[in-house]
Amino acid sequence: MSDRLEAQFAFLNEADRLKSVLRATTLVDGSRPENSGEHSWHLALYALVLADQAGPGVSIDRVIRMLLIHDLVEIDVGDVPIHSQNGTAHASDETQAAEAKAADRIFGLLPADLASSLRALWEEFEVSQTPDALFAKSLDRVQPVMANLMSDGGTWVTYNVTHDQLESRVGVKIAKGAPGLWDWVRERTLNWFQR
Amino acid sequence: MSDRLEAQFAFLNEADRLKSVLRATTLVDGSRPENSGEHSWHLALYALVLADQAGPGVSIDRVIRMLLIHDLVEIDVGDVPIHSQNGTAHASDETQAAEAKAADRIFGLLPADLASSLRALWEEFEVSQTPDALFAKSLDRVQPVMANLMSDGGTWVTYNVTHDQLESRVGVKIAKGAPGLWDWVRERTLNWFQR
């Protein structure tokens, strides 16, 4: 028991470092960059509040668990802003390998049973094939869009993004897991880009 | 549908402000005060990882939902540091009334069904009588203890706290919802105070 708690707290103390990983996106009020810890909280709250946007077969509680851990690898690898990736919107092989190594190290701090279940949950999010992972990804993509809408364009201005690029890099992924949500948000992004 | 999403996003955008509410506790590395948004994320992760410390009848998924929303009232009221309250470790009537008013306003941004279910979940956390709420409270109390242990005493030094005070203000509450956890942590706090 004692060794088990030692391992659980080694992980929880290490996880604290996610609060110091900065993202390209700012807070809604534009005052400072968002960090990946508070981003993960906000996303879990998105899942709780937007549950009625999920398709059939989605377990919101699994989605919440997934979102709580989805960015932990950034402790080692940092955040890669979507609009900085030359429009591919895909992580490079190099980034993917670094993230897998980070997942091994960070989840590996936990007792074996937890390490393997949480690493599998992270992998499911990354691969994005299951209904839970597709919905989680949609939320991960829509939250920065809302922050940009609220803060005069945010990273769209930073990276000189067009609405076509937003649609192909971000909109398509939101629509995949939450089509009704993208319809609603797209009306607002179109308005913003045509301002 | 459209009005519903308008209300859901009014709430989610307002919730963003919790990332700007600062706590007395610092990050584990002592670099800066923790904010209540990232604190809420860390606590939800505590629930996920320390689920085996919960007593019978506890639903970890409900605990996680509760922890995601437990501090939202601080957007209006701010954080009241435990060791700043003249040792009572209870919120004043005035604070409680202000928090209830904040809950009405903030959860009231949501569509009626969500407003009422999430406000009830927040109330359950505040009243702390159910197994879920007692476990959630234990985690809310133990996380700052770990941060203090990791950062040379943190708020224990700020507020000149003794181990007896820590025990009566914090330890008793941790033990109520997670006795095994307090046994383990208490060994470490005793060591720190006797250093």
Interface residues (C-beta under 8 A of the other chain):
Chain A: M1 S2 R4 L5 Q8 F9 F11 L12 N13 A15 D16 R17 K19 S20 L27 V28 D29 S31 E34 N35 G37 E38 S40 W41 H42 A44 L45 Y46 L48 V49 L50 D52 D61 I64 R65 L68 I69 L110 L114 L118 M146 A147 M150 G180 L181 W184
Chain B: M1 S2 R4 L5 Q8 F9 F11 L12 N13 A15 D16 R17 K19 S20 L27 V28 D29 S31 E34 N35 G37 E38 S40 W41 H42 A44 L45 Y46 L48 V49 L50 D52 D61 I64 R65 L68 I69 L110 L114 L118 M146 A147 M150 G180 L181 W184
